[in-house]
Amino acid sequence: MKLDIHTSVQTAIIITVLLGLFSLLLGVRSIRAGSRLQYFRKRHDRIVHGWRLIFVGVSFGLASLLVNAYAEPVTYRFFPPSPTVTQTPTITITPTISPTPSITLTPTITNTPSITNTPSLPQEIESKFESTITPLAAPVFSSLIFSEELDKNFQPIEPGTEFENPISGMYGVFSYDQMTPGAQWSALWYRDGQLVFFETLPWNGGTGGYGYTEWKPSSEEWVPGTYEVQLFIGNQWVEGASGTFIVAGIPPTATATIPPSRTPTPTPTIGPSPTLTSSSTPTPSRTPTPSHTPTITRTPTITRTPTITLTPTITKTPRPTDTRWPTLTSPPTITPRR
């Protein structure tokens, strides 16, 4: 069961009123019963007890009035709706809304600040409404806190007012109270006064708690500039329910990723690989055919000349010294064997 501050206060008022009526009823019955007693002492005590009960009932009535008048404002002092109170310059920046086509009044119209400072809902967004439920009371919203991530309790992680590209998505977190389930609500995202995104749908949360609006376009759409988010219930802007942040840096371009996917078509550059035909240059390796020159090594056959070295054996010089061989001097016919 979800109980917010407003519901708790209303419950306390009802309980005090019932207690007051019950005390008044008991007091009247006690006085009537005491007036019928014969003994003075008992009659006196019973009547005094009845007046005490009437006094208690009146006290409960006064307490219910005080709770109705002061309990809720005092509680909001100690438990503000916003998780973190941030004094964002929302009022000074809202005049940047005036350049939009839907707001024809320029910031120079200072005579009607209520018009220039109050955002309005474009007709094309109002035509998309689905809910016909009218809010039962004026809801209370806090200013928006921006972050790129949320935890499991819908609280911003590393919130800030300036973010650097690349950005994948952005959350605008807020707290709320006295909200009517099923009522139409809308969130408008502006960049430098131009509407870039919006969402509108029936409220699917409780009467109080935390909520958020998100925008997750592609990374290249986060153009540097000043962004502002405004919340509407029905076609009425909720006072204070807005916030601004700044995006800096150049966003990544999607075109840089497209050409690489087409580069496979240039892969026919493999065609130049037929330059491998130049590997036929090994045909010059036929140059080993000149290695037939070893056939020229047949010249060693000329080494037959050592046979000519036999001529020294024919040297007649030793023979003239030996006179015992006069008969061998006649065969000079050996030389024709050359």
BELGINOR-V718069 format. One record per residue. N is the residue number from 1. RES is the residue in three letters. PHI is phi in degrees with one decimal (NA if undefined). PSI is psi in whole degrees, 0 to 359 (* if undefined). Layout:
# BELGINOR-V718069
N:RES:PHI:PSI ; N:RES:PHI:PSI
This chain:
# BELGINOR-V718069
1:MET:NA:128 ; 2:LYS:-98.3:124 ; 3:LEU:-120.9:125 ; 4:ASP:-102.3:181 ; 5:ILE:-65.9:319 ; 6:HIS:-63.0:316 ; 7:THR:-64.5:321 ; 8:SER:-63.5:320 ; 9:VAL:-65.8:317 ; 10:GLN:-62.9:322 ; 11:THR:-64.9:319 ; 12:ALA:-63.5:322 ; 13:ILE:-64.2:316 ; 14:ILE:-63.8:318 ; 15:ILE:-63.9:315 ; 16:THR:-64.6:322 ; 17:VAL:-65.4:317 ; 18:LEU:-64.2:318 ; 19:LEU:-63.0:320 ; 20:GLY:-62.8:316 ; 21:LEU:-64.2:320 ; 22:PHE:-64.1:320 ; 23:SER:-65.9:319 ; 24:LEU:-62.3:318 ; 25:LEU:-63.2:315 ; 26:LEU:-64.8:323 ; 27:GLY:-64.6:317 ; 28:VAL:-64.7:318 ; 29:ARG:-65.3:324 ; 30:SER:-66.5:321 ; 31:ILE:-67.4:316 ; 32:ARG:-63.6:318 ; 33:ALA:-67.2:323 ; 34:GLY:-69.4:327 ; 35:SER:-69.3:344 ; 36:ARG:-93.5:355 ; 37:LEU:-77.7:148 ; 38:GLN:-85.7:325 ; 39:TYR:-83.5:132 ; 40:PHE:-63.0:316 ; 41:ARG:-62.4:312 ; 42:LYS:-67.2:321 ; 43:ARG:-63.0:320 ; 44:HIS:-64.7:314 ; 45:ASP:-63.8:321 ; 46:ARG:-69.3:320 ; 47:ILE:-67.9:319 ; 48:VAL:-62.5:319 ; 49:HIS:-62.1:323 ; 50:GLY:-65.9:317 ; 51:TRP:-65.4:326 ; 52:ARG:-63.5:319 ; 53:LEU:-65.1:322 ; 54:ILE:-63.5:320 ; 55:PHE:-63.1:319 ; 56:VAL:-63.5:319 ; 57:GLY:-61.6:318 ; 58:VAL:-63.0:321 ; 59:SER:-62.4:319 ; 60:PHE:-63.3:323 ; 61:GLY:-63.3:316 ; 62:LEU:-64.0:322 ; 63:ALA:-63.7:321 ; 64:SER:-63.5:322 ; 65:LEU:-65.1:318 ; 66:LEU:-66.5:319 ; 67:VAL:-63.0:319 ; 68:ASN:-64.9:327 ; 69:ALA:-89.7:324 ; 70:TYR:-123.1:345 ; 71:ALA:-64.4:313 ; 72:GLU:-67.6:314 ; 73:PRO:-61.5:321 ; 74:VAL:-66.8:321 ; 75:THR:-63.9:321 ; 76:TYR:-67.2:337 ; 77:ARG:-67.1:320 ; 78:PHE:-89.6:335 ; 79:PHE:-129.7:78 ; 80:PRO:-64.9:150 ; 81:PRO:-62.0:325 ; 82:SER:-77.9:136 ; 83:PRO:-64.6:324 ; 84:THR:-137.8:122 ; 85:VAL:-80.2:110 ; 86:THR:-119.2:122 ; 87:GLN:-83.1:83 ; 88:THR:-83.1:142 ; 89:PRO:-75.5:60 ; 90:THR:-69.0:324 ; 91:ILE:-70.6:321 ; 92:THR:-72.6:336 ; 93:ILE:-91.7:337 ; 94:THR:-57.4:331 ; 95:PRO:-57.1:344 ; 96:THR:-68.2:349 ; 97:ILE:-72.9:334 ; 98:SER:-58.2:329 ; 99:PRO:-67.4:349 ; 100:THR:-68.3:150 ; 101:PRO:-61.1:331 ; 102:SER:-74.9:334 ; 103:ILE:-106.9:105 ; 104:THR:-85.8:343 ; 105:LEU:-81.0:126 ; 106:THR:-84.7:161 ; 107:PRO:-61.6:348 ; 108:THR:-72.4:346 ; 109:ILE:-82.6:85 ; 110:THR:-85.0:350 ; 111:ASN:-74.6:341 ; 112:THR:-126.1:70 ; 113:PRO:-64.3:334 ; 114:SER:-65.5:332 ; 115:ILE:-83.5:317 ; 116:THR:-71.1:330 ; 117:ASN:-93.3:354 ; 118:THR:-102.5:112 ; 119:PRO:-66.2:153 ; 120:SER:-124.0:157 ; 121:LEU:-92.8:126 ; 122:PRO:-61.4:150 ; 123:GLN:-64.2:325 ; 124:GLU:-66.6:335 ; 125:ILE:-82.6:320 ; 126:GLU:-62.9:331 ; 127:SER:-70.1:347 ; 128:LYS:-93.9:7 ; 129:PHE:-63.5:142 ; 130:GLU:-110.9:329 ; 131:SER:-90.3:147 ; 132:THR:-115.6:11 ; 133:ILE:-81.6:131 ; 134:THR:-93.6:131 ; 135:PRO:-56.0:136 ; 136:LEU:-74.5:330 ; 137:ALA:-145.6:166 ; 138:ALA:-71.7:114 ; 139:PRO:-71.2:158 ; 140:VAL:-113.6:121 ; 141:PHE:-122.2:147 ; 142:SER:-91.4:170 ; 143:SER:-69.7:158 ; 144:LEU:-85.1:143 ; 145:ILE:-116.8:133 ; 146:PHE:-108.6:142 ; 147:SER:-158.6:156 ; 148:GLU:-85.2:345 ; 149:GLU:-142.1:155 ; 150:LEU:-124.6:152 ; 151:ASP:-90.1:185 ; 152:LYS:-68.0:343 ; 153:ASN:-97.4:16 ; 154:PHE:62.3:33 ; 155:GLN:-102.9:141 ; 156:PRO:-68.6:142 ; 157:ILE:-103.3:121 ; 158:GLU:53.0:63 ; 159:PRO:-69.0:161 ; 160:GLY:-169.3:179 ; 161:THR:-115.2:354 ; 162:GLU:-139.5:132 ; 163:PHE:-130.3:148 ; 164:GLU:-107.6:136 ; 165:ASN:-65.4:149 ; 166:PRO:-85.0:147 ; 167:ILE:-123.5:131 ; 168:SER:-92.2:332 ; 169:GLY:-174.8:165 ; 170:MET:-140.2:140 ; 171:TYR:-113.4:139 ; 172:GLY:-111.0:107 ; 173:VAL:-99.1:142 ; 174:PHE:-149.7:162 ; 175:SER:-110.3:156 ; 176:TYR:-148.0:163 ; 177:ASP:-155.9:155 ; 178:GLN:60.9:35 ; 179:MET:-89.3:144 ; 180:THR:-96.5:116 ; 181:PRO:-60.0:138 ; 182:GLY:91.9:348 ; 183:ALA:-71.2:150 ; 184:GLN:-75.1:133 ; 185:TRP:-135.5:155 ; 186:SER:-140.3:150 ; 187:ALA:-129.8:124 ; 188:LEU:-111.7:130 ; 189:TRP:-108.9:122 ; 190:TYR:-114.0:147 ; 191:ARG:-125.4:112 ; 192:ASP:53.3:41 ; 193:GLY:86.1:356 ; 194:GLN:-105.4:132 ; 195:LEU:-71.0:121 ; 196:VAL:-115.0:342 ; 197:PHE:-164.4:149 ; 198:PHE:-152.2:157 ; 199:GLU:-140.2:138 ; 200:THR:-142.6:130 ; 201:LEU:-165.2:163 ; 202:PRO:-67.0:145 ; 203:TRP:-69.0:123 ; 204:ASN:-112.3:19 ; 205:GLY:-105.3:195 ; 206:GLY:-90.8:195 ; 207:THR:-84.1:342 ; 208:GLY:-157.3:154 ; 209:GLY:145.5:216 ; 210:TYR:-120.4:147 ; 211:GLY:-145.2:176 ; 212:TYR:-156.8:157 ; 213:THR:-120.9:145 ; 214:GLU:-134.6:154 ; 215:TRP:-139.9:122 ; 216:LYS:-129.8:74 ; 217:PRO:-80.8:184 ; 218:SER:-69.1:155 ; 219:SER:-60.4:328 ; 220:GLU:-72.9:349 ; 221:GLU:-85.3:353 ; 222:TRP:-83.1:75 ; 223:VAL:-72.0:139 ; 224:PRO:-58.0:140 ; 225:GLY:161.4:187 ; 226:THR:-100.2:123 ; 227:TYR:-107.7:143 ; 228:GLU:-135.2:140 ; 229:VAL:-121.7:132 ; 230:GLN:-123.7:142 ; 231:LEU:-111.2:138 ; 232:PHE:-127.3:140 ; 233:ILE:-110.3:116 ; 234:GLY:67.8:231 ; 235:ASN:-107.5:16 ; 236:GLN:-108.4:133 ; 237:TRP:-72.8:134 ; 238:VAL:-82.5:122 ; 239:GLU:-59.7:127 ; 240:GLY:85.6:350 ; 241:ALA:-87.1:72 ; 242:SER:-156.6:170 ; 243:GLY:-170.8:158 ; 244:THR:-131.4:154 ; 245:PHE:-152.0:164 ; 246:ILE:-118.8:137 ; 247:VAL:-110.6:127 ; 248:ALA:-122.5:162 ; 249:GLY:91.3:158 ; 250:ILE:-84.2:128 ; 251:PRO:-72.3:155 ; 252:PRO:-66.9:145 ; 253:THR:-97.4:137 ; 254:ALA:-76.2:339 ; 255:THR:-66.8:336 ; 256:ALA:-68.4:335 ; 257:THR:-88.9:343 ; 258:ILE:-74.6:313 ; 259:PRO:-57.1:322 ; 260:PRO:-58.0:330 ; 261:SER:-70.8:337 ; 262:ARG:-91.0:349 ; 263:THR:-60.0:337 ; 264:PRO:-57.7:333 ; 265:THR:-65.3:323 ; 266:PRO:-68.9:355 ; 267:THR:-58.1:340 ; 268:PRO:-56.1:356 ; 269:THR:-57.7:348 ; 270:ILE:-64.2:339 ; 271:GLY:-52.9:319 ; 272:PRO:-56.8:343 ; 273:SER:-60.6:339 ; 274:PRO:-56.7:352 ; 275:THR:-56.3:349 ; 276:LEU:-62.8:342 ; 277:THR:-60.9:333 ; 278:SER:-63.3:347 ; 279:SER:-67.7:349 ; 280:SER:-65.0:350 ; 281:THR:-53.6:340 ; 282:PRO:-58.3:345 ; 283:THR:-57.3:326 ; 284:PRO:-58.2:346 ; 285:SER:-65.2:354 ; 286:ARG:-65.9:349 ; 287:THR:-52.7:338 ; 288:PRO:-60.7:345 ; 289:THR:-58.6:325 ; 290:PRO:-60.2:348 ; 291:SER:-66.2:355 ; 292:HIS:-64.1:349 ; 293:THR:-54.4:336 ; 294:PRO:-59.3:341 ; 295:THR:-63.6:334 ; 296:ILE:-67.0:341 ; 297:THR:-64.1:358 ; 298:ARG:-64.2:344 ; 299:THR:-53.5:334 ; 300:PRO:-60.6:345 ; 301:THR:-64.0:339 ; 302:ILE:-66.7:346 ; 303:THR:-61.7:3 ; 304:ARG:-63.4:345 ; 305:THR:-55.6:335 ; 306:PRO:-60.3:337 ; 307:THR:-63.4:333 ; 308:ILE:-71.1:338 ; 309:THR:-68.1:354 ; 310:LEU:-70.3:342 ; 311:THR:-59.9:329 ; 312:PRO:-63.3:334 ; 313:THR:-70.7:341 ; 314:ILE:-89.3:359 ; 315:THR:-56.7:126 ; 316:LYS:-86.8:0 ; 317:THR:-63.4:322 ; 318:PRO:-73.7:331 ; 319:ARG:-69.7:320 ; 320:PRO:-62.2:335 ; 321:THR:-73.8:336 ; 322:ASP:-102.6:108 ; 323:THR:-81.5:1 ; 324:ARG:-81.7:355 ; 325:TRP:-124.5:58 ; 326:PRO:-73.0:338 ; 327:THR:-77.6:339 ; 328:LEU:-85.6:357 ; 329:THR:-76.1:347 ; 330:SER:-79.6:334 ; 331:PRO:-87.0:71 ; 332:PRO:-81.3:5 ; 333:THR:-71.9:357 ; 334:ILE:-71.0:329 ; 335:THR:-60.6:330 ; 336:PRO:-61.0:345 ; 337:ARG:-68.4:352 ; 338:ARG:-59.2:*
